[in-house]
């Protein structure tokens, strides 16, 4: 539904006027929050100290799958400085964590906060030690003796589906938590009419958010009446409060969640983790503040993983390269539990729904399978399932284009949704509001000087040098509210609001339920409010991240903040502006319709000298009885709710790489991105989002992989094993902005946070394979490692 309640298919609604574009919206306003981060004055969770605080260390399973037959904590309790050791038997009153999705056919796997009877992945917490400091807590954790009876480990999702595979949850009798097929159009007829049919199976890598700041929490409990305060590195304070209320059996109004500065989240910190629940319960039981901050190894083995899918595809095409139909099977490797945020479906289901992407595909069938394995649970990470689905599709399309003898750019252009056909309803029932699909492809090709680059490629090959070009058009479901969740088949109703208040001094406070952990909300929301009210951006303060001072909201994830924040702040600012004009009209004895606000002055239209300052009007509204209407609320504040329709941003990323077939070294020369997120609030912040997401995409293409051995032992437990891109690997990135404002959202805004990570892995991988085209490469397992390049170059059939 559109904001005004009109069915989105029947018409569009002009909401552009609800977002005021004055001096600030659309301008490259420097980020107002950066000073405290650049000067080191920002306080992160590890910096916070509370009087009387104790520290927690966790005993974690060394086995991927085992029964727990005994736990002996006596030696740990005897260590000086140890306050308490708790196991699952002490936590009967704490409820397990379970995903909230009401999806037909989805089996549930409640996750206990400490393992009960059985462990299901290396790193699962089995006991918690409380001590005077972290060092003693970790020493004591090493003294807890757990007796294990090892069980067979499931380390491959396909093998886990077999009838004779070890079963993680005996009460379910299967490792397959979800299996469903959907048919769209007539794929049978499409494949029967095809000139060529192609098949491919792709295995995308398991990688993770790896935020600079690891997870952590500090809990304080006060009695009489009972109150719990948890400071935590979270993206979703209000949702965390709801989860804690359910797990601990405490009323929500007795729980306060606040966040110090958060050093990155990327989705990993939107979940509720067992450790957060335990820290709160320990504070309640012990009557003292309790702190836990994980180390990097804990984050790598126990923080949520992401991305791994096994995707089989079939494509029916004409001899000219037009796609007639597509089939896909998407198997999601969910790890040891169907994770509590969006279940095992967070990867394969959303990938299946958006698999058509920017292409006009009328006939498409898919099967989605969610499987638990003895690995760390899968959770949200920037790009959710779309990264894997997009990578598989674009690698596959490059193979098809190469086999058909078509240029990869032409193959894509030929099959894209045509300009002028928006809004566009896909075969999977997703409604694309607007877009610049062919335009962004053309723009990116021009940015890279494509045909000149192809000529350079030919010349260099004659010299024994191999450069490649990878083209990766994308679209992204953004503004994740109720409608977007419905289109992704994740039924999670949304609830967000903002409060805009003009104080008696004329200064403005904006409170939002969204959370900023690098996105620049203190700048962008201030831009929206400043233009909406006609004041200077310096006069606006943005408040967030504390359930005691911020309105309820679903937090920041899924590219929703610009749309929902921009919308709620615009609506609230417009309501407050009406109150200001009403007060000013009485003060100046003119009709409010004859007044305008600009640069902090309220004046008669056409006569800027006939006016008063914004601050004078605010002071009068609060304290001058002459400007009050009878019985009127003089509080210059408004709270507004906004649950937007789904919007879709889009763009094209092109990578240029050089590959040395002898050394297998890959050098990324350049990346260009033509992006379209509708109306741009701040181009500089948009570019930062694009750059950061592309950097993570480079890691996903070339470096990052959370590998396991056959016993389920993680092989990447430090940054010596788990490689992330540095400034040495990230090349020059050029960004160009297109704007196709959404006809459904307030101001035409769309999201932008994830497109770079959705698209860049495919762009970089396709570029590598394009460089190696003389060897007729097939690479269907990510990441692109040196040994895989060596296998292509040494075992392939090189053509002249």
N, C-alpha and C positions, 0 to 999 in steps of 0.2 A: 504494500500500500504506500501511496505517496504521503507526505507529511499532512496534507489537508484531507486525507481520507478518500482520495479518488483512486480507483483501480489503475495501476501503473500501465496496463495494456491499453486502456481506453483513451488516455490523453496524457499530456504532460502538464505540469503546473509551474507557473512562473514563480520561483522562489528566490530569484536572483536579488530582488530588492531587499530581502531579509538580511543579507550580508552587505553592510555598508562598506564601500571601497573609497576611502579617503586618502590620507597621507601615508597610511601604514600598510593596509592589506595590499599585497602584491609587491611591496618594496623589500629590498635586501637589508632589512633591519638587523644589525649585529645582535647576537644572542646576549640577553641581559644576565643570564645565569652563569656565564663563563668565568667571570672574575674570581668567584670563590673556588672554582675547580683549578684554574690556572695558578692561583696563588697558594693552593694547598690548604685553604681555610675550610673547605667542605669537610663535614664529619660523616664518615661511613660507619657502619655497624662496628667494625673492629676498633674504631676510635672511641666508642662509647664505654664509659665506666660508670657503674652504679655501686654505691656504698654497700658493703657486705656481700658482693657478688661472688657466686661460686661458678665453677666451670664444668662443662660436660664433655666427656669423651665417649665414643661409641665402640663397642665390640662388634666387629663386622664378620660375616661369614667368609671363610676362605674357600668354601665349596659352592659350586653352581647349583647343585641339587643334592640335598641330604636330609635325613631325619635327624632331629636333635634328640639325643637319648639322655643327656644330663647337662646341667650347668652348675659349676662349682664357683662361687664368688668369694669363698672364705679368704683366700690369699689376698684378693684385691681389697676386701674390707679391712684387713689387718695392716695395710700400708698407711703410714702416717700421712695425714692430710686428706684422706678419703672420707667423704661425708656420707655417701650412700651408693649402693649398686642396685639397680632395678632390672628385672627381667619381665617377660610376658605375664608370669604368674602374679606379679604385683599390680598389673594394669587391667584387671578384669572389668573395671568400670569404664574404661576408655573404649569407645566404639571404633571399629576399623574404618578405613577410608574406602570409599567406593565411588565410582563415576556416577554422575547424575543423569546420564542420557536415557531417555525413554524411547529406545529404538527396538522395534519388534525383532525378536530373534537374537538379540545380543545377550550373551551370558555374562554374568557378573562374577568378579573375583575380588571380594573384599580384601583389602590389604591391612593386616594388623600393624600397629605402630612399632611393635617389636615382634620378631618371628615367633610363631607358636608351632611347636612340633616339627616344622619343616622350613628349610630355607630354599629359595628358588632362584637366587642369583648371587654371584660373588659381590660382597659389599652390603648385603642386606643386614640391617642392624638387628642384633640378637640380645644386646644388653646395653645399658647406659650407666656410666660411672660419673658421679658428682664428686668434685674435689676442690681444694682451696685454689689451685691454679691449673692451667691446661696441661702443663708438663706432668704433674702428678696424676691427672685424670688419664692421660695417655699411658703412663707407666702402669697404672692400675688396670687399665683395659687389657694390657698384655698379660696380666696375671689371672684373668678370668679363664677358667678351663671349661670348654664346651666339648661334650662328647658327640661326635657325628657318626652317622651310618650313611656313607656315600650312596647315592642313587645314580642311575644313568642320566646323563645330561642331554637335553635337546638343544642343539646349537644351530640348527637349520630349520627354518619355518616349513619348508616342503617336507623334510624328513619328519618333522613333528606332526604332520597330518596323517602319517601312516598308522595303520591299525596296531602295529606292534611297537610303536614309539612309547618311551616312558611318559607317563601322564603327570602333569604338574598338579592338577586338582582332581583328586580321585573322586570327589563327590560329583564332579561334572562328567567324568569318564571320557573326556576328550580334550585335546589342546586347541581345537577349533572353536573359537568363541562366537564366530559370526560367519555366515556364508549365504550370499544372496546374489542372484543374477537379475539384471534388468535389460530389457530390450527397447530400443528406440528406432522407429522406422522399420524398414524391411531390409535387413542385412542379407537375408538369403537371396533376394532378388539382386541386390547390389553386387554380391560376390559372383553370382551366376553371370552377370552382364560384364564383368571385368575382363580387360585384356591381360592384366597381370595381377597376381596375388603375391604379396610378400609376407614373411613371417619373421619374428625376432623375439628373443627373450633377454631381458635386461635385469641386472641385479645392481641396484644402487647402494651406495655405501652408507654405513651407519656412522653419522657424525653428530656433533652436539654444539650447543650454544657457546660453551667455554667463556662465560663472562669474565671480565678482568677481576671483578669481586666475586668470590665464591658465596655460597649460601650461608646463612647464619641467622641467629635470633637471640634476643635477651627478653626474658619474661620476669615480671614482678607481680606478686600477688599480695593484695591487702584484704584483711578481714574486717567485717563489721561495718557496712555490708561488703560481701565478697566482691572484689574487683580485680580483674586481670588486665595487665598492660603488657603487650608484646611489641617490642621493637624488632623489626625484621626487614630483610632485604627482599621486598615483595613488589610485584607489579600490580597486585589486585587486593588492596587492603580490606575492602568490604567483603569480597568473596572469601578471603581467608577468615575473617571474623565469623561468617556463617558456618564455615567448615569446622572451626574450633568450637563453636557453640554446640554443633551436633556431636562432635567427638568427645567433648568434655562434659556434656550435659549442663552447660551454663547458659543463662539467658544472654542474648546478644548485647543487651544494653549494659551488661556488666563486663563486657570485653572491649578493650580499646586496642586497636592495631595502628601503629604509627611506623613510618619509615624514615630513617636518616637518609642521607644521600645514598643512592643505589648505583653501584658501578656496573651497570649493564644487566640486562635480563634476557632479551631476545626470545622470550617465551618460556625459558626454563624456570623463571621465578613467578609464573602465574599460577602454578600448581600449589596445593597444600601438601607438604611433605611430612612423613612420620616424625622426623626430627623436631619440627616446629610444635607438633602436638605434645611430644614427650617433654620438651623444654618447659612448656606451659604447665603440664601436669606435675613436673618436678618442683617448679616454683610454688605451686599450690600445696603440695605435700610437705615441702621442707620449710616453707615460710620465709624464704630468702630469695633474692634475685639470682637467676641462673642464666648463664651465657654459653652459647655454642657458636663457633665459627669453623667451618670445615676447612681442611687443607686441600691442596690441588688434587692429590690422589683420591680423596673422598669424592671430590666433585666429578672426577673422571669415571669412577666406578659406581657411584650411587646417585649422582645428579642425573636427571632424565636424559636419555639419548634420543635420537631422532633419525628420520629419513629412510631407514632401510626398508626397501620393498623389492619384491620379485615380480616383474611385470612382463607378461607375454602379450604380444600384439600381432594382429593380422591386418593387412591393408589391401583393399581392392581398388585398383586404379585403371584408368584408361591408358591407352598407349601414349596419349598426349600429356599424361600426368595429372589428370583430374581425379580427385578422391571420390569414389562412389560409396564406400562403406568401410567401417573399422570395427574390429573386435578387440577386447582386452580382458585379460585376467590380472587382477592386482592382489598380491598376497602381502599382507602387512605382518612383519615380524615385531610383535608387541612387547617382547621381553617377558619378565617374570610375573607381571601383573597387568591387567587391563587398567591403565593408569587412571587416577581419580579425576582428572580434568575432563578429558573427552574420550576416554577409553581407547581400546585397540584400534578403533576406527579412525582415529585422527589422521593417520597417514593414508590408508588405501581408499577410504570412502570419499574423502574430499578430492583426492587425486582422480578418481574415476569420474566424478561429476564434472570436473573442469577439463577433462582430457581433450575434448574438441578444441579448447583454447580459442585462438583467433581465427580458426578455420571453419569454413561453412560445410559442416559434415552433417548430413541429414539422417544417415543410417549408422547406428552405433549400438553395439551390445557390450555389456561388461559383466564380469563376475568379481565380487569383492569377497576376500577371505581374510579374516583376522585370526592370528595364531599366537599363542603364548609359547615362549621359549625360555631357556635358562640363561638369559642375559638381563642386563639392567633394563627396567621398563622404559618404553618409548613414551615421550611426552611432547608438548608443543615446542617448536623452534621455528623461528622466522621462515615463512614459506610453507609451513606444515607439509601436507602431502603433495602440494603442487610442485615442490622442487624435484621430487623423484619422478612424478608423472610427466612433468615437462621435459626433464632430461631424457627419459626413455623415448618420449615421442619425437623430440627434435633429433636425437641420434638416429632413430629409425627413419625419419624423413630424409635425413642426409644420405643414408644408405640407399633409400628408394630412388632419390634424385640421381645419385651416382650410377645406379644400375640402369636407369632409364636414359642416361646421357643428358640429363637436364642440369642447368645451373641451379644450385641450391636456392639462390635468391628468387629465381623465376618460378621454381616449383612452389615455393611458399606464396608468392604473390598470386599465382594462378588459383590457389585454393583458399585465399583469405576471404573473410566476410567483406563484402563490397561497401565502399563509401555510400552514404545515403540510405543505408538499410537499418538504421538504428531508430528506436529501440529494436533489438534483435532477440528473439526467443530461440534458444538453442534446443537441440533435440533432447537434451537432458533437463529441459524446463528451467534453465537459468535465463534471466532477463538481462541482457547487456544494455545498459542505459544509453551509452554513447561511446564513441571511440574513434581513433585515428589509426586503424590497423595498417592499411596500405600506405598511408601517409608517413607513419613512423618508420616503416621499412625503407621507403624511399629516402627519407631524411637521414637515416643512419647510413645508408649506402652512399649518399652524397658526402656525409661527414668523413667517411673513410676513403672517399675517392675510389670506389669499388673497382671500376673497370681498369683504371690505371694500376691498381694494386694487383689485379689478375695478370696484367702484362708483366709487372715486376716479378710476380711469382714464376712465370714461365722463364724469364731471363735468369733468375737466380738458380732455378733447377738445372739449367745448362752449366752453371758454375759449381754444382754439387751442394747448393744450399737449399734448404726446404722451409719455406714459410707457408702458413695456412691461414685461412679466413673462416671463422665460425659465426654463423648468423642465427640469432635466437630471438624471434618475436614472441611476445608474451602478453597475457592479460592476467589480471589479479582481482579476485573478489575482495572488496574493501567495505569499510563502514560496517563492521560486523555487529549488526543488531538482530532483531527477531527475524526480519525478512531474509537477511543474508544467511543466517543459520538455517532457515528453512530451505533456501535454495541449495545449500551444501548438504542437506539432509541431516543436519545436526540440530535437533529441536531444542534450542536453549533460548528462552525468551530473554530479551534485553531490557535493562532498566538503568537509565542514566539521566542526570540533571546537572545544572550549573546554577550558582547563586551569584548575582552581580549586585553589589551594594555600593552606593555612594555615601561616604562618611560625611559627618557634619562639616569637615574641613574641605570637602570637595574632592578628596582623594578617593580612589576606586579600589575595591577588593573584589576579586573574582575567585570563587571557590568551586572546584570541580571534583568529581568522583573519579576522574581519569588520573593516571599516574605518570609522572615524567621521570625517566631514568636514562636520559640522553636525547630525547626527542625535541627538546626546546620549547616545551609548553609555556614556560614563563615568558617567552617571547611571543609566540604565535597567538596565544589566547589574549595576551595584552594588546597585540596589534588589532585583533578583532574587536575587543572591548573599547579601545581608544577610538577607533573609527566610528563605532556604533554610538558612542557618547559624545564624540567631538572634543576629546581631551588629549593631552600629551601622553605618550606611552610611558613616560617616567612617572606619571601619576597613577599607574595601574600596578597593583600587586596581585600575583596569582598564588593561591593557596591550594595545596593538594597533599595527599599521602597520609592523612590522619583521620580515622573514622570519627573522632570527636569534634572535628572542625570542618570536614568536607562532606558534602551531600553524598547520598548513596550513589554508587556507580559500579560498573562491571570491571573497571580498571583498564589498563592499556595493553592491548594485544590485537593481532589480526587487522592491522592498518585501520583502526577505528577512530583514533583520537582526533584527527583533523576534521573529519566529518561530524562526529558527535560533539566534540568540543566546540568546533566552529559554529555548529548549529545551536547548541544549548546556550552558548555565550551570546550569540547574535540575538536569539529570542529574548533572553533576559535583559540584555542591554537595550533592546528596543522598548521593552516594557518600562524600564527605569527612565529612559529618555522621555517617554510620555509623561511620567511623573515630574521630571525636571521642567519640562515645557509648561505643564499645568501650573507649577509653582511660580515659574518666571512670568507667566502671563498675568497672574494676580499681582505679582510684585511690580511689573511694568504697566499694568492696566491695559493690556492688549490681548487679543485672541492668541492662544497657543499656536494656531495654524499660521500666524504671521511671524513666528519666531524661527530662528535657526541657531544651531550650535556649531561653532568652529573655533579651533585653537583655544579652547577653554573659555570662550566668551559666548554668552547668550544674548542675541541682539535681534532687533527687528529686521526682517528680510529687506535687503536693499539699503539699509541704514546702519552700518556696523557701529557707528558712534552712539546709537540709541540702544544701549544694552548694559548688562552687568556681567561680572565674572561668574564662571561656573561655581566657584567656591562661595560667592555671596548668595547665589540661589540656593545652594545646598544648606548653608547655615540658616537662611530664612525659612526653608522648608521644615527644618527641625525645630526652630526656636521662635519664629515670628508668627504669632497668631493671625496676623493679617492675611497671610498667604494660605492658610488652611481652609479647606472646604469643611463644612459642618459634618462632623463624624468621620472625617477622612483620615486614613492611615498615613501619617507623615513619614513613615520609614521608607527611605529611598532604596528599596531593595526588591528584587524579584527572583523567584526560583522557577526555572523552566525545564521541562522534560522534552526529550527528543529521541525517538526511535526510528531512524531513517530507513528508507528502502535500500536495498543493495545497490552498490555502485561498482563499476569495473574500471580500474585504471589499465593502461596498456603501454607498450613501448617495444623497442627493438634494441638489443645489445649485440654488438659485433666485436669480436676479439681477433687480433692479429698476433700470431705466435711464430717463432722459429724453433725448429726441432733439429738437433744434431743426431742423426741416426747412429753414429759411432759411439757417442758418450751418453745418449738418451737425454741430454740436457734440453729442457724446455725454457725458452725465454719469451715472456709475453711482451711484445713490443708496444701494444696500444689497445685500449678498449674505448669504444664510443657507446653512448647510450642516448637514444632519443626517447624521452619519457613523456607521458601524458597522464597527469593526475587531476585533470579538470582545472578548476580555478586554483591558482597557486597563491597561497597566503604569503610565503616567504621563499623566494627562489634559492637563497643560500642554504636554508635548512633542508629543502628538498634535495639539493645537490649533496648535502652531507649524508642524507639517508641513502641516496643512490650509491655514493662512493662506499659507504660502510657495508651495504648489502653485497655489492660486487666483490669487495675484498673477502667477505665470507664465502661467496660463491667460488672464488679462486681456490680457497682452501678446500672446498668440497670437491672441486674438479681434480686437483693435483696432489693434495697433501693429507687431508684428514680422513682417518678411518679408525673406528673402534673395533679392532679385530679380536677374535676369540679363538682359542684352540679347541680341539675336539672334546675336551673335558669342561668347556665353558669358562676357562680361565681367561680373563682379559689380558691382552698383550700390549695395550697402550695405557699405561698408568702414570706416566709423567709426560712433561712437554718434550722430553727427549725421544719419546715413542709416538706421542700424538702431536703431529706437526701442524702448526697454524701459520698462516701467511704473515710475513713481516713487511716492512717498507721495501725490502729488497725484492720481494716477489710481486708487489702490487705496482703496476705501471701507471703511466699517465692515463687518466680517465677524463674524457670530454663528455659533457652532458648538454643536451639541447632540450628545450622545453616546448612541447606542443600543448595546446589547451582545447579540449572538447568538453566544456562544462556539462556536468550531469543535469539533465532536465528534472531529476527526481530529488536531488539533495539541496539543502539550503545553500545558496550562493554558488551552486554548481561544483562544490568541492568533492574530490575523491581522495582515497588514501594512496600512500606511496611507499610505505615502509618495507615491503617484502619483495617487490619486483626484481631487484638486483640479485637476490639469492635464489629466486625462482628461475631466473633466466641465465645468469652468468655461468653456472656449471656446464650447461649445454653449449654456450658460446665458446668457452675455452676448450672443452673436449672436442667439439666439432672442428675447431681450428687446428688442433693437434692432428686429428685424423685427416683433415684436408691437406695438411703439410705432408703427411705420409701417404697421400693418394697413390703415388707410383707403386707402393707395396700392396695395393688393394686391401686396405685394413678392415678388419672387423673387430670392434672393441665394444663389449656389452656389459662389462663389469667395471664399476667405478671404485676408487679414483684411478686416474691415469698415472700409474706408477712406472718407474724406470724399467722394471722387469717386463711389464706389459708392452712397453715400447720396443724393448729388445726382442721380445718374441715376435712382434709384427715385422721388425726390420730383418731379423735373422732367419725367420721361418717363412716370411711372405714371399710372393712371387713378384719381384720388382719388374715393372714395365718401363720402357724407355720414356 
